[in-house]
Amino acid sequence: MILLIYSFSCPTCGQFEERHTTSTGDKTKSSCPQCQQTAKRVFTKPNTFSMNPLIKNKIDRGTTPTVTNTSQLKGKKISSSKHNPRPWQI
């Protein structure tokens, strides 16, 4: 079972988290568990501690990634081999 963690911010009590087993339904607002006021969802950046530092810095700065197709790639094309270099993969 996977629990998804959603963060919300109550105008009176501050930030709190809720855990749900599914991503269906409206998760843009919730009721504060202390005062029952409507709280808006807070979006936080992903946990990037184990990521490549160059990619992590771009995410932290808010840089939008670029989409590249194969015709824009420079260098030698990767040839397909006739044997499977990883026999444990099918």
ChimeraX commands (.cxc) that place a marker at each C-alpha (Angstrom):
marker #1 position 0.00,0.00,0.00 radius 0.5
marker #1 position 1.38,3.39,-1.01 radius 0.5
marker #1 position 0.56,6.42,1.11 radius 0.5
marker #1 position 0.68,9.79,-0.64 radius 0.5
marker #1 position 1.51,12.80,1.55 radius 0.5
marker #1 position -0.30,16.07,0.89 radius 0.5
marker #1 position 0.65,19.35,2.61 radius 0.5
marker #1 position -1.97,21.98,3.45 radius 0.5
marker #1 position -1.81,25.43,5.02 radius 0.5
marker #1 position -4.45,26.65,7.45 radius 0.5
marker #1 position -4.68,30.47,7.74 radius 0.5
marker #1 position -5.00,30.17,11.55 radius 0.5
marker #1 position -3.01,27.09,12.60 radius 0.5
marker #1 position -0.32,26.85,9.93 radius 0.5
marker #1 position 0.87,23.91,7.86 radius 0.5
marker #1 position -0.18,20.27,8.31 radius 0.5
marker #1 position 0.04,17.05,6.32 radius 0.5
marker #1 position -2.49,14.40,5.37 radius 0.5
marker #1 position -1.77,10.89,4.15 radius 0.5
marker #1 position -4.01,9.19,1.62 radius 0.5
marker #1 position -3.90,5.79,-0.04 radius 0.5
marker #1 position -5.05,7.09,-3.43 radius 0.5
marker #1 position -4.62,10.18,-5.57 radius 0.5
marker #1 position -8.28,10.37,-6.62 radius 0.5
marker #1 position -10.59,13.08,-5.39 radius 0.5
marker #1 position -10.15,16.80,-4.75 radius 0.5
marker #1 position -6.88,17.40,-2.92 radius 0.5
marker #1 position -6.71,21.18,-3.51 radius 0.5
marker #1 position -8.29,21.94,-0.12 radius 0.5
marker #1 position -8.96,20.21,3.17 radius 0.5
marker #1 position -10.29,20.92,6.65 radius 0.5
marker #1 position -7.78,21.80,9.36 radius 0.5
marker #1 position -7.69,19.02,11.98 radius 0.5
marker #1 position -7.53,21.58,14.83 radius 0.5
marker #1 position -9.94,24.40,13.90 radius 0.5
marker #1 position -11.86,22.86,10.96 radius 0.5
marker #1 position -11.17,25.90,8.75 radius 0.5
marker #1 position -10.65,25.40,5.02 radius 0.5
marker #1 position -6.95,24.95,4.24 radius 0.5
marker #1 position -5.35,25.24,0.81 radius 0.5
marker #1 position -2.89,22.70,-0.53 radius 0.5
marker #1 position 0.79,23.69,-0.44 radius 0.5
marker #1 position 3.06,22.41,-3.21 radius 0.5
marker #1 position 6.66,21.77,-2.25 radius 0.5
marker #1 position 9.62,20.86,-4.43 radius 0.5
marker #1 position 10.55,17.19,-4.66 radius 0.5
marker #1 position 13.18,15.62,-2.46 radius 0.5
marker #1 position 16.30,15.90,-4.64 radius 0.5
marker #1 position 19.10,15.03,-2.22 radius 0.5
marker #1 position 20.35,12.06,-4.24 radius 0.5
marker #1 position 20.05,13.66,-7.66 radius 0.5
marker #1 position 22.81,14.78,-10.01 radius 0.5
marker #1 position 23.93,18.18,-8.60 radius 0.5
marker #1 position 23.55,19.92,-12.00 radius 0.5
marker #1 position 19.94,18.77,-12.36 radius 0.5
marker #1 position 19.22,19.52,-8.70 radius 0.5
marker #1 position 20.49,23.09,-9.07 radius 0.5
marker #1 position 18.27,23.65,-12.11 radius 0.5
marker #1 position 15.23,22.38,-10.21 radius 0.5
marker #1 position 16.10,24.52,-7.17 radius 0.5
marker #1 position 16.41,27.61,-9.41 radius 0.5
marker #1 position 13.11,26.79,-11.10 radius 0.5
marker #1 position 14.68,26.32,-14.53 radius 0.5
marker #1 position 12.31,24.76,-17.01 radius 0.5
marker #1 position 13.77,21.64,-18.65 radius 0.5
marker #1 position 14.07,21.63,-22.43 radius 0.5
marker #1 position 12.58,18.91,-24.59 radius 0.5
marker #1 position 15.03,17.44,-27.08 radius 0.5
marker #1 position 14.32,14.99,-29.86 radius 0.5
marker #1 position 16.82,12.61,-31.42 radius 0.5
marker #1 position 17.44,14.82,-34.48 radius 0.5
marker #1 position 18.85,17.54,-32.17 radius 0.5
marker #1 position 21.38,15.24,-30.51 radius 0.5
marker #1 position 24.98,15.57,-31.66 radius 0.5
marker #1 position 27.59,12.85,-31.74 radius 0.5
marker #1 position 27.76,9.24,-32.69 radius 0.5
marker #1 position 24.53,7.32,-32.98 radius 0.5
marker #1 position 24.10,4.38,-30.66 radius 0.5
marker #1 position 24.04,1.18,-32.64 radius 0.5
marker #1 position 21.85,-1.65,-31.54 radius 0.5
marker #1 position 23.69,-4.82,-30.69 radius 0.5
marker #1 position 22.50,-8.27,-31.65 radius 0.5
marker #1 position 23.23,-9.70,-28.23 radius 0.5
marker #1 position 21.68,-8.71,-24.95 radius 0.5
marker #1 position 24.42,-7.11,-22.78 radius 0.5
marker #1 position 22.28,-7.82,-19.71 radius 0.5
marker #1 position 21.13,-11.43,-19.95 radius 0.5
marker #1 position 19.11,-11.15,-16.75 radius 0.5
marker #1 position 16.80,-8.66,-18.51 radius 0.5
marker #1 position 14.29,-9.98,-20.99 radius 0.5
marker link #1:1,2 radius 0.2
marker link #1:2,3 radius 0.2
marker link #1:3,4 radius 0.2
marker link #1:4,5 radius 0.2
marker link #1:5,6 radius 0.2
marker link #1:6,7 radius 0.2
marker link #1:7,8 radius 0.2
marker link #1:8,9 radius 0.2
marker link #1:9,10 radius 0.2
marker link #1:10,11 radius 0.2
marker link #1:11,12 radius 0.2
marker link #1:12,13 radius 0.2
marker link #1:13,14 radius 0.2
marker link #1:14,15 radius 0.2
marker link #1:15,16 radius 0.2
marker link #1:16,17 radius 0.2
marker link #1:17,18 radius 0.2
marker link #1:18,19 radius 0.2
marker link #1:19,20 radius 0.2
marker link #1:20,21 radius 0.2
marker link #1:21,22 radius 0.2
marker link #1:22,23 radius 0.2
marker link #1:23,24 radius 0.2
marker link #1:24,25 radius 0.2
marker link #1:25,26 radius 0.2
marker link #1:26,27 radius 0.2
marker link #1:27,28 radius 0.2
marker link #1:28,29 radius 0.2
marker link #1:29,30 radius 0.2
marker link #1:30,31 radius 0.2
marker link #1:31,32 radius 0.2
marker link #1:32,33 radius 0.2
marker link #1:33,34 radius 0.2
marker link #1:34,35 radius 0.2
marker link #1:35,36 radius 0.2
marker link #1:36,37 radius 0.2
marker link #1:37,38 radius 0.2
marker link #1:38,39 radius 0.2
marker link #1:39,40 radius 0.2
marker link #1:40,41 radius 0.2
marker link #1:41,42 radius 0.2
marker link #1:42,43 radius 0.2
marker link #1:43,44 radius 0.2
marker link #1:44,45 radius 0.2
marker link #1:45,46 radius 0.2
marker link #1:46,47 radius 0.2
marker link #1:47,48 radius 0.2
marker link #1:48,49 radius 0.2
marker link #1:49,50 radius 0.2
marker link #1:50,51 radius 0.2
marker link #1:51,52 radius 0.2
marker link #1:52,53 radius 0.2
marker link #1:53,54 radius 0.2
marker link #1:54,55 radius 0.2
marker link #1:55,56 radius 0.2
marker link #1:56,57 radius 0.2
marker link #1:57,58 radius 0.2
marker link #1:58,59 radius 0.2
marker link #1:59,60 radius 0.2
marker link #1:60,61 radius 0.2
marker link #1:61,62 radius 0.2
marker link #1:62,63 radius 0.2
marker link #1:63,64 radius 0.2
marker link #1:64,65 radius 0.2
marker link #1:65,66 radius 0.2
marker link #1:66,67 radius 0.2
marker link #1:67,68 radius 0.2
marker link #1:68,69 radius 0.2
marker link #1:69,70 radius 0.2
marker link #1:70,71 radius 0.2
marker link #1:71,72 radius 0.2
marker link #1:72,73 radius 0.2
marker link #1:73,74 radius 0.2
marker link #1:74,75 radius 0.2
marker link #1:75,76 radius 0.2
marker link #1:76,77 radius 0.2
marker link #1:77,78 radius 0.2
marker link #1:78,79 radius 0.2
marker link #1:79,80 radius 0.2
marker link #1:80,81 radius 0.2
marker link #1:81,82 radius 0.2
marker link #1:82,83 radius 0.2
marker link #1:83,84 radius 0.2
marker link #1:84,85 radius 0.2
marker link #1:85,86 radius 0.2
marker link #1:86,87 radius 0.2
marker link #1:87,88 radius 0.2
marker link #1:88,89 radius 0.2
marker link #1:89,90 radius 0.2
view
